[in-house]
Structures are given as structure tokens and as C-alpha cells.
Amino acid sequence: MTEENQRVAVITGGSRGIGAGLVAGYRGQGWAVVASALRIEPSQDPGVLAVEGDVAEPGTADRVIGRALDRFGRLDTLVNNAGVFVSKPFTDYTAEDYALVTRVNLAGFFWVTQRAITEMARRYGGHVVTITATLADNAEPAPYSRAPDSRAPCGTGSSVLAALTKGGLAAATRSLAIEYAALGIRVNAVSPGGRHLGQVGDIIDAILFLEASPYITGEVVHVDGGRIAGR
């Protein structure tokens, strides 16, 4: 159980990169954290619970949220950080590519968010933050490499699967914000992007800003160095 009034965050994709930074960021704010990933090492920090599992499986959502409640007794925030990106020419995408990206980016968001909001609604309050991508609003090619004997140019890969899934997450963010506002649940997103990505800390700062802003909901905050302004 947490200390009295200690808030609890669940972070998917919490084993590395932005996710690991978010774990440290929320801990730095005094929160308890449940970090989920397909593979993740147990934490020596008693305020961090690591839970392994495929986020695209409904059973993983049940296990992650269930263990959060068993260990800490509450759930205040869910950060949907888990995601995958596959870049290649559009016509080279395979059924396996499509299944992978949609399973992790969409199904993973759907099952964990559904389970988290169910719990938040019981407590009348909570916050969901999802990582989207600026390329869903402002199309740009993605880099990929070709075999040396290929005639296709390098650097002109497709971002279609990312745009398809991340754009859907942005739309779902706005829809859920309206649906659950009356139950005290805020739903926001942070959208990294641009040809020159910001630092991980910039994204973490944006999420913690949303966490500290109780009157902001239904917003997609772009952390892209002004890329979105050039639309």
C-alpha cells in the first residue's frame, strides 16, 4: 500500500527511453509507479512495481491494473507510452507489419485505458496521458535503408502506419475527454515529432506539466520544436 495520499501512476513501455524517464520523473514527484513492458527487470525501489506482459493482450491490462491496486491501493494516472514504429515504402508493408503496429499502438492503448478508466470512474477522478506523434498532423517521410542494389531511394519511407495509429490515438483522446469529464477524469496527449526530435526530458516535462494542470483536458500538446506551426 502507498503512504496516505501518495498518488500512483501506471506507465506502459516503462523499461527504457521515454518510459524509463517517466518512471524517474514521477518518482521524483513523490508518486508510486507501476512500470509495464514486454520485458522489464524488477526494481529495487519499493515505490516502483515492474510488471511484464504484452500490452496488446487484454489479460495484460487486467494484470497491470490489478497489481497496481493490490500493491498500492489506488490508480491516479495512466501514461500510454508503449508503441512501435515500422518504416518502409508503403507498398512493402506486410500483414505482419500491420498487425504488429496496430496491436501495440491501438489495441495496447484500448485495453489498458479501458481497464484504467473503469477503476478511475469508481473513484471519481483520474488522468490518462497518451504519446501520439506530430506526423499524424503534419505528414513527413520517415527514414529507412534499402539494399545496395535496390533502385528505390533511401530516406523516403512511409509513415502511414504511424499516422494511422497515432492519429487515431489523438482522436480517441479528445473523444474520451468529453465522455468522462463529468466523472472527473482528464484525458490528454503529448505529441513528439519534427525532423530534429527534442530530448526525452522535454517530453517528460510536458507530461508532468499536464499532470500539474487540473483544468486541462482533451488537449494534444505538441513537443516538436514548432514543427506543427508550419502546417
Secondary structure, DSSP 8 states (H G I E B T S, - for coil): ---TT--EEEEETTTSHHHHHHHHHHHHTT-EEEEEESS----SSTTEEEEE--TTSHHHHHHHHHHHHHHHS---EEEE-------S-GGG--HHHHHHHHIIIIIHHHHHHHHHHHHHHHHT-EEEEEE--GGGTS---B-----TT--S-TT-B--HHHHHHHHHHHHHHHHHHHHHGGGTEEEEEEEE-SSS---HHHHHHHHHHHHT-TT--S-EEEESTTGGGG-
